[in-house]
Amino acid sequence: MPLLPAVGAGTWPCCGLPLTRPFSQATRRGGRPGGEELGRLPLDDLASVPRPAGGPELLFGLSPCLLALQAARRRVARLLLQACRSGLQGQRAELLRAAEARAIPVLRPRRRELDALCRHQVHQGVCMEVSPLRPRPWAEAEAARPGDDPQQLWLVLEGLQDPRNLGAVLRSAHFLGVDKVITSRRNSCPLTPVVSKASAGAMEVMDVFSTDDLAGFLQARARQGWLVAGTVGCPGPEIAPSSKIPITRCLDFLWDRPTLLVLGNEGSGLSRAVQASCQLLLTILPGRQLPPGLESLNVSVAAGILLHSICSQRKFPVEGRREQLLHDPQDPSASSEAARAAQHPGLSSGSEKKSQDGG
């Protein structure tokens, strides 16, 4: 009996996942791609149809699978590790030990079988059949109060539809220290395996919430003392001349109280209702005169710039905490490099400069 008999038939029996997704009619007719495909972005997952409620899905990639096991937020039906002649080492061996500790069945398919199951996504030889991960209701985040920590930062996402954009935003948010993420439930990409892979597994460990009434959520937080900071491109027609919402460069923003940073849809930005709920609009100014079509940034790139400009103001409670974060006790040379980088933040190490110069 073959290890995965359904691979040749075009579906995976546990999930019913087709191995290929047909192109749209517009694409086959030679029409310009984009319109119909853009509408399917929230479903950009392993299946071409909406997955059944509560049904299993295929998580892929080393970091997403390992972090999902460690976080224990999903039910795991089985682990698929690519068969290889050499023994498992490093994180793959750790993944196998974690699965065995939880009595999770482990299969060892060949590379071509995993390629087919993942529809040729970059799986790194690791897949898991898991239950879906969904955002929690925002009411569960109600316990946090502004007085608890004056430098709380929550990231609010309205209508992000590209799963790779969402994953990249979550990865930056987790890296830079965002406390929570709130998404709009309507017109937003769900937390799919594609999002998890693009986030390098950050999605598996972050606190992600959702709400049906984003404007109401922002207004309620503003009444509790939070600063609601929206985002906008270079001031232009999208901001009404009569608007009383001040616009500030992100580099001029002073983070002195709990803040909600609000990012909008990839194409249309913030809706009118959400923008009207903001007390301030942050913008990133370009470094040169730009031609039409290049006057804006990808939302995940903009998120990284905005979050870094805010989080770099974070005050560490203990003297030397920043150096402690950079310190690697297992690598004395790395700690000395980190100390030099902390003293001279504008200078890169010799090895970094060499790599940047192409050496």
Salt bridges, closest charged atoms under 4 A:
ASP44 OD1 - ARG21 NH2 3.61
ASP44 OD2 - ARG164 NH1 2.89
ASP45 OD2 - ARG51 NH1 3.14
GLU57 OE1 - ARG51 NH1 2.47
GLU57 OE2 - ARG74 NH1 2.85
ASP115 OD1 - ARG111 NE 3.03
ASP115 OD1 - HIS123 NE2 2.61
GLU129 OE1 - ARG78 NE 3.20
GLU140 OE1 - ARG136 NE 2.90
GLU142 OE2 - ARG221 NH2 3.32
GLU204 OE1 - ARG74 NE 2.91
ASP207 OD1 - ARG73 NH2 3.57
ASP207 OD1 - ARG136 NH1 3.21
ASP212 OD2 - ARG185 NH1 3.08
ASP252 OD2 - ARG249 NE 2.97
GLU337 OE2 - ARG340 NH2 2.43
ASP357 OD2 - LYS353 NZ 3.21
